[in-house]
Amino acid sequence: MGEVGVDVTGAVPRAVTPPDIAWADLVVTIDCTSEVDAESTTQTAVWTVPDVEGDPLTRMRAIRDAISEQVSDLADEYGHG
């Protein structure tokens, strides 16, 4: 990630909280489901990302770039691009 200017040192996954859900137009989780209150109007999406442990760097970069493209597409779709 450092190659593209993103420092993930010390980053760890965290749970999606009700305030996160209330604030967001869309909640995207990676390989898990989020528990969104049934009354919430927030859309959710689950993106499946392959396990890259032990894979060559080129495969990891391709997956990273695909996720980046998906995020850019969402930003455009929601008017934030």
C-alpha positions in Angstrom: 0.0 0.0 0.0 2.9 2.3 0.6 3.6 2.1 -3.1 0.4 4.1 -3.7 0.9 6.5 -0.7 -1.3 4.7 1.8 0.2 4.0 5.3 -1.5 1.0 6.8 1.0 0.6 9.7 -1.0 -0.5 12.7 -4.3 -0.6 10.8 -6.6 -3.4 12.0 -10.2 -4.3 10.9 -12.9 -3.0 13.1 -16.6 -3.6 13.5 -19.1 -1.4 11.7 -21.0 0.5 14.4 -24.5 1.9 14.3 -23.2 5.5 14.1 -21.1 4.5 11.1 -24.2 3.0 9.4 -26.4 6.1 10.3 -23.8 8.4 8.7 -23.2 6.4 5.5 -25.0 6.2 2.2 -23.5 2.8 1.6 -21.6 0.4 3.9 -19.1 -1.9 2.2 -17.6 -4.8 4.1 -14.9 -7.2 2.9 -15.7 -10.9 3.1 -18.2 -10.5 6.0 -21.7 -9.3 6.6 -22.6 -6.2 8.5 -25.5 -6.1 10.9 -27.6 -3.2 9.7 -30.7 -2.4 11.7 -33.7 -3.6 9.7 -35.2 -0.1 9.9 -32.0 1.5 8.4 -32.2 2.8 4.9 -28.4 2.4 4.4 -27.5 0.2 1.5 -24.9 -2.5 2.2 -22.6 -4.5 0.0 -20.2 -7.3 0.6 -17.0 -7.5 -1.5 -15.2 -10.8 -1.7 -11.5 -10.4 -1.8 -9.2 -13.5 -2.4 -6.7 -14.5 0.3 -3.4 -13.5 -1.0 -1.1 -14.9 1.7 1.9 -16.4 0.0 0.8 -15.1 -3.5 3.3 -13.1 -5.6 3.3 -9.4 -5.2 1.9 -8.9 -8.8 -1.3 -10.7 -7.7 -1.6 -8.6 -4.6 -1.1 -5.4 -6.6 -3.8 -6.5 -9.1 -6.3 -7.1 -6.3 -5.4 -3.8 -4.7 -5.9 -2.0 -8.0 -9.2 -3.7 -8.6 -10.5 -2.6 -5.1 -9.3 1.0 -5.9 -11.2 1.0 -9.1 -14.4 -0.3 -7.3 -14.0 2.5 -4.7 -13.6 5.1 -7.5 -16.7 3.8 -9.3 -18.7 4.1 -6.1 -17.4 7.6 -5.5 -18.5 8.6 -9.0 -21.9 6.9 -8.5 -22.5 8.7 -5.2 -21.3 12.1 -6.6 -18.0 12.2 -4.7 -15.6 11.4 -7.5 
